[in-house]
Amino acid sequence: MTPPADHPLIPPRKIGVLLTNLGTPDAPDARAVKRYLGEFLSDRRVVEIPRLAWQPILRGIILNTRPKKSAHAYGLVWSEEGSPLAAITRRQSAALQGAFGPDVIVDYAMRYGNPAIADRLTAMKDAGCERILIAPLYPQYCAATTATANDKAFAALAAMRWQPAIRTLPPYHDDPAYIGALKANVESQLAGLDFVPDAILCSFHGMPKRTLELGDPYHCHCQKTARLLAQAMGRELIVAFQSRFGPAKWLGPATDATLEALPARGVRKVAVIAPGFSADCLETLEELAIRGRDSFVGAGGTDFAYLPCLNDSGPGMAMLRDLIGRELMGWVA
């Protein structure tokens, strides 16, 4: 059937895959960091304190003191490509382009900052995507990461008259493809070190302990990832949690305290991995690789290595192709 001459243009049908990650400021300066933190720390999934109590603290104290310090930290890891997290996620998206056939568009977005989830979903819809897989790149499910990224996508869909069909990538903390990719990535990097670690520290991003008590599976997912990876590698891993914020009790043990205690226990050489992060970012490149090293060496350690995340490595991209390909089954031959 030939549409009438004044009919709106209908693009050919496509399928979309939208990789989503946490986010980053647009620049390593206090003004950009303040905007980013204002959005991030106003998310009720991230800070579960009543808004009337939290916003005066956030606007009156935190956003007037923390941006300058955080901007300095971002400046230490910023590159010509910009923020490491954004640059790596962009490369992951580019590497997947064409992997699922000519009718599948792969793009990426950030929960906080740019490119925004709503903007990229709209662009996919305008390009003809009638089916979209939203893929939060968080191996371990957490309400403050996976759920809030999906929330943002669903809010954008709520404003659309003609919504695409939607699927979401489930957590993959115990998926054999993920564990196998971690094993290959870690072992290849260990082989390239000029020392043999006495121990491997497995650092996950921390969450308030209250989240576990409320039923969030994140802590259990992290522990299972570490257990399965240790079994696959045939060696023990030390599990710790980083990035504590505020006075609340957080999941432990703390990464910084653990690194400081290891030399006294006879661990003078350590390698640190961060399997909860799909891409290196401020928390890995500055908090672990720089401050973590300082803590360990300052406590008497002699050799320290931070082993980068899966990023857009061969094992990492093979894993993403496997996971996403499975979720597209029935949509893509």
N, C-alpha and C positions, 0 to 999 in steps of 0.2 A: 504494500500500500504506500502510495506517495503522500507524504504529509502536505498540508496546505502551505502556501508560500510564507505566511506569517507565523508558522509554527516555530517555537523556540528550538534552537539547535540541540539535538540530543547526541552526545558523544558516544562512540562505541563502548560497549560494556567492558568494564575492567574489574579486577580484584585488587584490593589494596592491602599492604602490610605496613603498619605503623609501629616502628620501634619507639618505645618511650623510656626515658630515663629521668633521673631526679631533676637536674637543672644546674644552672650556673649563672653568675652575673655576666653582663655583656662586656665588662672590662675589669681589670684588676685595680680599680680605684674605689675610694670610700663611697662616692655617690652611687655608683652602679651596685656595689655590694649592699648598700642600705636598701635600695629598691628590691633587690633579690631577697634579702633577709626579711624585709617587711612582708613579702608575699609568702615566703616559706614558713615563717614563724607565726603567721596569722591563720594557717591551715589548722582546722580543728582536729584533723587526724594526726597532726604532728605534735601539737601541744594541747593535751586534753584537760585544760584548766578552763573554768567558766570565763567567757569572753570579758565580762565586766571586771573580773579580777586581773586577767592577764594583759589586756590591751594597755592599761596605764603603765604597767611594768615594761612592756615591749616598746611602746612609743616614748616613754619618759626616760628610760634608763638604757635598755639594750641597744636600740637603734641610734643612740647618741654616743655609745662607747665602743661597741663591738665592730662596726664597719671598718674603722681605720686599721685595727689589728688584723681582721680577716683579709683586708685588701693587701696588706703586706705579705700575708701567707700566700694568697693567690699570685702575687707578683713573683714569688719564688718558683712557681711551677708553670706559669704562663709561657706559651710558645708563639712562634710566628703564625701557627694555625689558630691561636686563641686558647680558650680553655681546653685542657686535656680531655675532660669528659665529653664536651661537645665535639671536639675534633675526632676523637676515637669513635663515638657513636655515628658521626657522619661517615667515617670510613667503613664502619660495619654496614651501614645502609647501602653505600655505594658498592661494596663487595657482594651484596645479595641481589643487586639489580640484575635481572635476567635469569636468576637461579631457578625460578619457578615457572618460567615460560614467558612469552612476549606479552601476555595479557595481565601480568601481575606487576603492579607498581609498588616499589619499596621506598619508604620515606622514614624520617625520624622526627621526634619532637621531644620537648622537655616539659616536665610537669610545672616547673617554675622557671620563668625567664623565656628565652627564645631559642629555637622556633617553638611557638605555642601549640599545644595539642589542638585547640579549636581551629586555629588557622590551617594546620596541615590536614585535618579531617575535612574541612571545607574545600581545600584544594583537591583532595582526593575525590570528593563527591563531584566537584566541577569537572574533573578529568574523566568521569564516567564510572567510578568505582561504586558498584551497587552492593558489593560485599567487602567488608574490611575486617582484617584480623588485627586487633590491638595487642601488641606484644610488649608488656612491661619487662624490662631486662633485669629482673630481680629473681635470682634463683630461689631464695627463701621468701615465703609469703610473709608480709607484714602489712597491717592496716595503714601504717604511716608511709608506706612506699607503694606497694602493689595496688592497694585499694584506692588510695588517693589519686593515683594516675588514672585508674579506671573511672573514678568519680568525675574527674575533669572531662574525660571523653564522653561520658554519659550526659553530662551537663550540656556539652556542645550539641549532642544529638537531640536533646530535648528542645532545642531551638530550631530544628530542621523540620520543615513540612514533609519532605520526602526523605525518610531515613534509609541509609543503607542497612543491609543485614550485618550483624556484628558477632564476632567471636573474640574471646580473649585468651591469651597464652597463659596456661596455668603455671604455678611454681614448678621448678624442675630440680629441686634440691637433691633428690635421690635418683634422678634419671641416669641410667647407665651411660648415655651419651655425654652428659655433663661430668660425671665422675671420671670417665675415661679421658675427656679433654683436660680436666684438671691434672690428672696423673701425668699425662704426656707433657703438659706445659711445665709443671713443677720439676719433673725429673730431667727434662732437657736443660733447664736453667741451673739445676743443681750440678749437672755434669760440667757446666761452664765456669763454675766457681773455682777460685784458687785455694779454697780451703774446704774441709769436710765439716759441716755443722754438727755440733753436739746435740742440737735440738732444732725442731722446726716449730715455729709459733704460728698458729692459725688464728688470725685476727678478724673478727666480724664486727660490723657496726653495732654499737650498743643501742639498747632501748630501755626505757624505764621498766623496772621490775613489775610495776603495776600492769603493764600490758600482758605479761604472762598470766598473771592472776585473773585477768579479765577474759582469758581464753584465746589470746593471739598465739598462733602456732610457731611464731618466728624462732623462739629459743630452741624448740624441739627440732625445727628444720635445720638450724645451724649445727646442732649437736649431731644430727644424723649425717649431714654432709661430711663433717669432720671424721666421724666414725667410718663411713664408707670409703673416704679417701685414704684414711690410715690403713684400712684393710687392703685396699688396692695397691698401695705402695709398700705394704709390709713393714711399716714402722710407725711408732707412736707420734702423735701430734699433740701439742699443747694448745688448748682452746682458750681464747680470751676475747674481751669485747672492748671496743674503743669508743672515743668521741662522747664521753659523758658531758652532760650539760645541765646546769641547775642543781638544786639541793636534793631532789628526789633520789631514792635508792634505785640504782641501775643494775642491769644484768652484769654479772661478774664471772670470773675475776677480771679486773681492768687490765687492758693491754699495757699501759705505761707502768703500772705497779709490777706487773709480771716481768717485764723486761728489766726493771731495776733490781728485781729479786733473783733473777737467774744466775748472775755471776757468783753470788754467795752460795749457790747450790752446786757449783762446779761447772756450770754451763758458760763457757767462755766464748764459744762460737755459735752463732745463731743465724738461721734464715727465717724470714717472715713472709708469709703469704696472706692474701686477703680474698678468699674464694667467694665471699658474699658480694663482691663488686664485679660487674660485668665489664667495666672499663676503669682504668686508672683515673684518679681525680684528686682533689685537694686532700681528702682523708687518707689516701694511700701515699701520694707523692710527697706531701709535706708532713702530715701527722706521723706516718709510719717511717718512710724512707729518710726523713731529716730529723724530726724530733725523736722518733723511736731509736734511731742510731745514737743520738746524743745521750738519751737515757741509759741505753745499754752500755755504751763505752764509758760513760761517766760513772757507772756502778762497777766497773772493772772488767767489762767484756773486751775481748781482743779483736774479734772478727764479726762483722755484721753484714747481712745482705738482705735487701728487700727484693723479692721476686715479683715482677709485674703480673698484672691480671691477664686473663685470656685475651682481652682487647680484640684486635682484628687479626690475631695470629692464625696460623693454619688450623690447629686443633679447635680454637674458638669459633672460627667461621664454619668449619665442618659441623660442629655441634649445633650452631644456629640454623644451618640449612636443614639438618635432621629434625630439630624440634619444630621449626616453622612449617616444614614440608608435611609433617604429620598432622598439624592443626589445619592445614589447607586441604586435606583429603576430603573428597566429595565436592569441593569447589574447583580443584585443579586435577586434571587427569594424572 
